[in-house]
Amino acid sequence: MFRRTLLAAVTVLAAAATVTSFVAGASEDNDAPAVWPSTPVVPEDGDGPPDPLGQPPGTWEIVFGDEFDGAVLDRDRWDDRSGAEPDEGRGNKGNQQLEWNQAANCHVGDGELVMTARREPHTSAAGERYDWTSCLISSRFEFQHGYIEERSILPAANGFWPAFWTWQAPQVDRQVETDVYEQYSAGSRELQMTQHSGGQDGCRWKVPFDPSADWHTYGVAIEPSGTVWYVDGIQVCHTGATADAPTNIISNLAVYAQRPPGGGTQQAGKRVDHIRAWARR
């Protein structure tokens, strides 16, 4: 989620639905299939605990999750602030974010979480003025290695920065971050997938579908041997870099200062069907 100079590196684009390495040393065989399924894969509802989409049954054991079946955000599972946001855990204008995050923008109902970014002013206790409010959730659950997954619909409007990622747990004194995806909605056909820990590696994936048009499942396996990214259960990127300390899971909808929403845009939303985490059996 944090901007890095490595994200500005020049990429060499291949065919549609490819993954483009943007860090020296990233594998060349990280391409998605040449033809992407026309219909997103829908996770099956079974009698037992769910498996990560596309993973062999019985490989992973679920250890955390939220199906957002209630009427409010579950505060036993989630905080609405993060140590990644230096202004009271809710704002980070130094990271090109225009929004102040607050629970009022996180609505749970009808089996989903709706994160809404609204054009409304807020001034923090430190005197920092924000022109937008939005939603960020950070898990109370911690993990270092495992598989995490989000099923979501991303915003269509330009100027937004939805992401699903991890950030070092409060007791960790250094940056440990895995970005399952970041999407800058002004360039909505690209997802950035980054392992900031270890060797700092990842991919820019040219998305062969509209992320705002339907539900898609975004996952990552973070293991001692490396990090592997999946979309709709299909591997799209991998690297040998991996997390080296415990982290929390974060999902959010930021407002991007470099390419802000147009003056006529008053709000945008990210819809989340579920967030789950597994440990290797």
VEXDREN-2710 file (C-alpha; in Angstrom, 1 decimal):
% VEXDREN-2710
k/r/px/py/pz
1/MET/0.0/0.0/0.0
2/PHE/2.9/2.3/0.6
3/ARG/4.3/3.9/-2.6
4/ARG/7.8/2.9/-3.5
5/THR/10.2/4.2/-6.1
6/LEU/10.4/0.6/-7.5
7/LEU/6.8/0.9/-8.6
8/ALA/7.8/3.5/-11.1
9/ALA/10.3/1.2/-12.8
10/VAL/9.9/0.8/-16.5
11/THR/8.0/-2.3/-17.5
12/VAL/8.0/-4.4/-20.7
13/LEU/4.5/-5.3/-21.7
14/ALA/3.8/-8.7/-23.3
15/ALA/0.5/-10.1/-24.5
16/ALA/-2.9/-9.5/-22.9
17/ALA/-3.4/-11.0/-19.4
18/THR/0.3/-11.1/-18.7
19/VAL/2.2/-10.3/-15.6
20/THR/5.0/-7.8/-16.0
21/SER/8.0/-8.0/-13.7
22/PHE/8.9/-4.6/-12.3
23/VAL/11.8/-5.6/-10.0
24/ALA/15.0/-7.1/-11.1
25/GLY/15.1/-10.8/-10.4
26/ALA/11.4/-11.4/-10.7
27/SER/10.6/-14.7/-12.5
28/GLU/9.8/-14.5/-16.2
29/ASP/7.2/-17.3/-16.1
30/ASN/4.7/-15.5/-14.0
31/ASP/2.2/-15.1/-16.8
32/ALA/-1.5/-15.8/-16.4
33/PRO/-3.3/-17.9/-19.0
34/ALA/-3.5/-16.4/-22.5
35/VAL/-7.3/-16.7/-22.3
36/TRP/-8.9/-15.8/-19.0
37/PRO/-12.2/-17.5/-18.1
38/SER/-15.1/-15.3/-19.3
39/THR/-17.1/-16.0/-16.1
40/PRO/-15.5/-15.6/-12.7
41/VAL/-15.2/-18.7/-10.7
42/VAL/-17.7/-18.7/-7.8
43/PRO/-16.5/-20.3/-4.5
44/GLU/-18.6/-23.3/-3.6
45/ASP/-20.6/-23.4/-0.4
46/GLY/-20.0/-26.8/1.2
47/ASP/-20.7/-28.3/4.6
48/GLY/-17.2/-28.1/5.8
49/PRO/-14.8/-25.2/6.2
50/PRO/-14.0/-23.5/2.9
51/ASP/-10.7/-24.0/1.1
52/PRO/-8.8/-21.2/-0.7
53/LEU/-10.2/-20.9/-4.2
54/GLY/-8.3/-23.1/-6.6
55/GLN/-6.2/-24.8/-4.0
56/PRO/-6.2/-28.6/-3.5
57/PRO/-8.7/-29.6/-0.8
58/GLY/-7.2/-30.3/2.6
59/THR/-4.0/-28.4/1.9
60/TRP/-4.9/-25.5/4.1
61/GLU/-6.7/-25.1/7.5
62/ILE/-8.9/-22.0/7.9
63/VAL/-7.8/-19.9/11.0
64/PHE/-9.5/-16.6/10.5
65/GLY/-12.4/-15.1/8.4
66/ASP/-15.3/-12.9/8.1
67/GLU/-18.3/-13.5/5.8
68/PHE/-19.8/-10.1/6.8
69/ASP/-23.1/-11.8/7.6
70/GLY/-24.0/-9.5/10.5
71/ALA/-25.4/-5.9/10.7
72/VAL/-22.3/-4.1/11.9
73/LEU/-18.5/-4.5/11.6
74/ASP/-17.3/-7.2/14.0
75/ARG/-15.0/-5.3/16.4
76/ASP/-13.7/-8.6/17.8
77/ARG/-12.2/-9.3/14.4
78/TRP/-11.4/-5.8/13.1
79/ASP/-10.1/-2.5/14.1
80/ASP/-10.9/0.6/12.0
81/ARG/-7.4/2.0/12.2
82/SER/-3.9/0.8/11.5
83/GLY/-0.3/1.6/12.4
84/ALA/0.3/2.1/8.7
85/GLU/-1.6/5.4/9.0
86/PRO/0.5/7.8/11.1
87/ASP/-2.3/10.4/11.8
88/GLU/-4.2/8.7/14.7
89/GLY/-4.2/5.4/12.7
90/ARG/-6.7/6.9/10.2
91/GLY/-4.8/9.3/7.9
92/ASN/-1.6/9.3/5.8
93/LYS/-1.4/12.3/3.6
94/GLY/2.3/11.8/3.2
95/ASN/1.6/8.6/1.3
96/GLN/-0.5/10.4/-1.3
97/GLN/-3.8/9.6/0.4
98/LEU/-6.6/12.2/0.6
99/GLU/-8.9/10.3/3.0
100/TRP/-9.6/10.1/6.7
101/ASN/-10.7/6.5/7.6
102/GLN/-13.5/5.9/10.0
103/ALA/-15.9/3.2/10.9
104/ALA/-18.9/5.2/9.8
105/ASN/-17.8/4.5/6.2
106/CYS/-17.7/0.7/6.7
107/HIS/-21.3/-0.6/6.3
108/VAL/-22.1/-4.3/6.8
109/GLY/-25.4/-5.7/5.6
110/ASP/-26.9/-8.2/3.1
111/GLY/-23.9/-10.5/3.5
112/GLU/-21.2/-8.0/2.4
113/LEU/-19.1/-5.1/3.6
114/VAL/-19.4/-1.9/1.6
115/MET/-16.5/0.6/2.0
116/THR/-17.6/4.0/0.9
117/ALA/-15.2/6.9/0.1
118/ARG/-17.1/10.2/0.4
119/ARG/-16.2/13.8/-0.4
120/GLU/-16.6/15.3/3.0
121/PRO/-14.2/17.3/5.1
122/HIS/-12.5/16.2/8.3
123/THR/-9.8/17.8/10.4
124/SER/-7.7/15.6/12.6
125/ALA/-6.6/16.5/16.1
126/ALA/-3.2/17.3/14.7
127/GLY/-4.8/19.9/12.5
128/GLU/-4.4/18.0/9.2
129/ARG/-7.4/18.7/6.9
130/TYR/-8.8/15.9/4.8
131/ASP/-11.3/16.4/2.0
132/TRP/-12.5/12.8/1.9
133/THR/-13.5/10.1/4.4
134/SER/-13.3/6.4/3.8
135/CYS/-13.1/2.9/5.3
136/LEU/-10.1/0.9/6.4
137/ILE/-10.2/-2.4/8.4
138/SER/-7.2/-4.1/10.1
139/SER/-7.5/-7.6/11.6
140/ARG/-6.8/-8.3/15.2
141/PHE/-5.6/-11.7/13.9
142/GLU/-1.9/-11.9/13.2
143/PHE/0.1/-14.3/11.0
144/GLN/3.5/-14.5/9.2
145/HIS/3.0/-17.3/6.7
146/GLY/-0.3/-18.5/5.3
147/TYR/-2.9/-17.9/2.6
148/ILE/-5.3/-14.9/2.6
149/GLU/-8.1/-14.2/0.3
150/GLU/-10.6/-11.4/-0.5
151/ARG/-13.6/-11.6/-2.8
152/SER/-14.6/-8.1/-3.9
153/ILE/-15.9/-5.7/-6.5
154/LEU/-13.6/-2.6/-7.0
155/PRO/-14.8/0.9/-7.7
156/ALA/-15.3/2.1/-11.3
157/ALA/-14.7/5.8/-10.8
158/ASN/-11.3/7.3/-11.4
159/GLY/-9.2/8.6/-8.5
160/PHE/-9.5/5.8/-6.0
161/TRP/-6.9/3.3/-4.6
162/PRO/-8.5/0.1/-3.3
163/ALA/-6.1/-2.4/-1.8
164/PHE/-5.9/-5.7/0.1
165/TRP/-2.6/-6.1/2.0
166/THR/-0.8/-6.9/5.2
167/TRP/1.2/-4.6/7.6
168/GLN/3.5/-5.5/10.4
169/ALA/1.9/-6.3/13.7
170/PRO/2.2/-3.7/16.5
171/GLN/5.1/-5.4/18.2
172/VAL/7.3/-5.5/15.0
173/ASP/9.7/-2.6/14.7
174/ARG/10.3/-2.7/10.9
175/GLN/8.2/-2.7/7.7
176/VAL/6.7/-6.0/6.8
177/GLU/4.2/-5.7/4.0
178/THR/2.6/-7.9/1.3
179/ASP/0.3/-6.3/-1.2
180/VAL/-2.2/-8.9/-2.5
181/TYR/-3.4/-6.2/-4.8
182/GLU/-3.3/-2.4/-5.2
183/GLN/-5.4/-0.8/-8.0
184/TYR/-5.2/2.8/-9.1
185/SER/-8.6/3.2/-10.6
186/ALA/-7.5/5.8/-13.1
187/GLY/-5.6/2.8/-14.7
188/SER/-8.1/0.2/-13.8
189/ARG/-6.8/-2.6/-16.0
190/GLU/-3.6/-3.1/-13.9
191/LEU/-3.1/-4.6/-10.4
192/GLN/0.1/-4.2/-8.5
193/MET/1.2/-7.2/-6.5
194/THR/4.2/-6.6/-4.2
195/GLN/6.2/-8.3/-1.6
196/HIS/7.9/-5.5/0.2
197/SER/9.7/-7.8/2.7
198/GLY/12.9/-9.7/2.0
199/GLY/14.1/-9.1/-1.6
200/GLN/11.2/-6.7/-2.4
201/ASP/9.7/-8.2/-5.5
202/GLY/6.4/-8.5/-7.4
203/CYS/4.5/-7.9/-10.5
204/ARG/2.2/-5.6/-12.4
205/TRP/-0.6/-7.6/-13.8
206/LYS/-2.6/-6.5/-16.9
207/VAL/-6.1/-7.4/-15.9
208/PRO/-8.2/-9.1/-18.7
209/PHE/-11.5/-8.2/-17.0
210/ASP/-13.2/-5.1/-15.5
211/PRO/-12.6/-5.4/-11.7
212/SER/-15.6/-3.1/-11.1
213/ALA/-18.1/-5.2/-13.1
214/ASP/-18.3/-8.4/-11.1
215/TRP/-17.0/-10.3/-8.1
216/HIS/-13.4/-11.6/-8.3
217/THR/-11.3/-13.4/-5.7
218/TYR/-7.8/-12.1/-4.9
219/GLY/-5.5/-14.3/-2.9
220/VAL/-1.9/-14.8/-1.9
221/ALA/0.1/-17.7/-0.4
222/ILE/2.9/-16.3/1.8
223/GLU/5.3/-19.1/2.7
224/PRO/8.9/-19.5/3.8
225/SER/9.8/-20.4/0.3
226/GLY/8.3/-17.3/-1.3
227/THR/5.0/-15.5/-2.2
228/VAL/2.5/-16.6/-4.9
229/TRP/-0.5/-14.5/-6.0
230/TYR/-3.8/-15.8/-7.4
231/VAL/-6.8/-14.3/-9.0
232/ASP/-10.0/-16.4/-9.2
233/GLY/-7.9/-19.4/-8.1
234/ILE/-5.4/-19.0/-11.0
235/GLN/-1.7/-18.2/-10.3
236/VAL/-0.7/-14.9/-11.8
237/CYS/2.6/-14.0/-10.1
238/HIS/5.3/-15.4/-7.8
239/THR/8.6/-14.4/-6.2
240/GLY/11.1/-15.9/-3.8
241/ALA/10.7/-12.9/-1.4
242/THR/8.5/-13.5/1.7
243/ALA/7.3/-12.0/5.0
244/ASP/9.8/-12.1/7.8
245/ALA/7.7/-11.2/10.8
246/PRO/4.0/-11.3/11.9
247/THR/1.5/-9.0/10.2
248/ASN/-2.2/-8.0/10.3
249/ILE/-4.6/-8.2/7.3
250/ILE/-5.8/-4.8/5.9
251/SER/-8.5/-4.0/3.4
252/ASN/-9.2/-0.4/2.5
253/LEU/-10.4/2.1/-0.1
254/ALA/-8.0/5.1/-0.4
255/VAL/-8.4/8.3/-2.4
256/TYR/-5.3/8.9/-4.6
257/ALA/-3.8/12.3/-4.4
258/GLN/-1.7/12.1/-7.6
259/ARG/-4.8/11.4/-9.7
260/PRO/-7.7/12.6/-7.6
261/PRO/-11.4/12.0/-8.4
262/GLY/-13.0/14.6/-10.7
263/GLY/-14.9/17.4/-9.2
264/GLY/-18.2/15.8/-10.1
265/THR/-17.4/12.6/-8.2
266/GLN/-18.9/12.6/-4.7
267/GLN/-18.3/9.0/-3.6
268/ALA/-17.2/5.6/-4.6
269/GLY/-17.5/2.1/-3.1
270/LYS/-15.6/-1.2/-2.7
271/ARG/-17.8/-4.2/-2.0
272/VAL/-16.3/-7.2/0.0
273/ASP/-18.0/-10.5/0.1
274/HIS/-15.5/-12.2/2.4
275/ILE/-12.0/-12.1/3.8
276/ARG/-10.4/-15.4/4.9
277/ALA/-7.0/-16.7/6.2
278/TRP/-5.6/-20.2/6.3
279/ALA/-2.5/-21.9/7.7
280/ARG/-0.7/-24.7/5.9
281/ARG/-1.7/-28.1/7.2
END
